[in-house]
Amino acid sequence: MRVSTKGDYASRALLSLALSSTTEPVTILELAERTGLPQPYLAQIFLSLKGAGLVKSKRGEGGGYLLARPPEEIYLSQIVSSVDGPITAGDFSKPHTDGACDHEGQCVLLAIWGQAGGKMREFLDSFTLADLVSIAKGKSAWPKN
């Protein structure tokens, strides 16, 4: 699986919100300036993040976006899947396990692709926004390759 630009930008923007640890809403313009990301694209991304319940918005003067939950409760996997869809290794059907495979070897590969997507989800589930804040501030070790 490859994390899209949208997934990367969503993760960077929410990390920026978490790093600021402010209780005041942050505008898309402010986030774009802090992260170096394009403002119009961030606006689209934040609609998806809001729909997934990861951020909340405040309208009007002094408005903007805030995290909808504490950083300890927002997982990297949730951020990526909110803008990229389900975390999978591909768009494949489930394998037949009873030997009724339609094409030679197909089911074995489908099972492997399914496991690969599961490992990716599991890895992204091991990081919360709070973990990323701690790493970014030098309080925790960087993830190992």
N, C-alpha and C positions, 0 to 999 in steps of 0.2 A: 504494500500500500504506500502511496505517496501522499503526504499532506500537501494540499493545494496552497496556493498563494493566499486564498481566502482564509484557510485554516490557520496559516502562519500569522496573517495580519490580525485575525480575531484573538489569537493567543497573545500576541505582542500588545494589543490594545488593552486587554483585560489585565495583563501583567502590569501595565502602566497605571491602570486604575488602582490595582492592589498596592503597588509601590507608593503611590501618593498617600494612601491611608487617610484620605480626607473624608469628612462626612458631608461635604458640599458637592453638589453635582458638577461634573466636568463636561464641557461642551466637546462636540466632535472636532471643532477647530483647535481647541487646546490639545486634545489627544493627537491630532494630526501633527501639530507643531512639536509635541514632546517625542513622538515616535518616528517622525519623518515619513509617515504613511499618507497616501492621498486621501484628502477629506471626502470627496464624493463616494469613494469605495468604502471608506469607514462607515459612512452613513447607511449604506446598504447592509453592511455586515452587522451593524448594531440593531437593525430591524430583526434579523435572524436571532441574534443573541437575546434580544428582548422577548421574542416569541418563545425561546427555549427557557425563559425564566432565569437567565444568568445575570441580566442587568435590568434595572428599572429606570424609568425616565421621569424627569420633572419638566413641565412645560413653563414657558414664560420667562420673565426676567429672572436671572439666577438659575435658570434651568440647565439641564444636561443629563448626564448618565451617572449612575452609581451601581456598584455591585448589588445584586439582589439578595445575596447570601454572603456569609463570612468567607474569606479566602480559603479557609480550611475545609469548606464544604463544596468547593468548585474544583472539579477534576479536569485535567488537561483533555482527557477523552471526551468529556461533555462539551468543552469549547469546540474542539475539532468537529465532532459529529453534529453540533448545532448548525454549522455552516457548510460542512462537506457531506453530510448524510452518514449513514452507518459506516463504521470502520471495518472494512473488509479488504481482502487481498485482490478482489476482483468482483465482477458482477456475474457470478456463476450460480447455478442451481445447486440444490443439495444432492449429494451422491446417493446412489442406490446401495444399500448394504446387503441386499439379498442375492447378489450375483446377477441381477437383471439389468446390467449396464447396457445402454443403447449402443455405445461405440467402444471399441477396444481401448482399454486403459483409462477411459475418461473418468470413471468413478474414483479411481485411486488418486488422480490429480485433483479432482474436486474436493476430496477429503483433505488433501495437503493444503490447498488454497484456503479452505475453511479454517484449518489450524493456524495458518500464518496470520490471518486476520484476527483470530482470537489472541494470539501472542502480542500483536500490535495493540489491541484494546487493553490487554492486561498490563502492558508496559506503560501506556498513557494513563491508565487508572492508578498507577503508582505515584503520580505527581499531582499535588493540589496547587492552587495558586499560592497558598502560604508557603509551600515547599520552594516554589520558584522565587518568591520574594526573598526567602532565606538564602538561597543560592546566589541570587543577584546581588545581595548585600554582603556577600562573603562570609556569612555565618554558617553555611553548610557547604559540604564538598560538592564539586561539580559531578554530574552523572558520569559514570564510567562508560567507555565505548564498548 
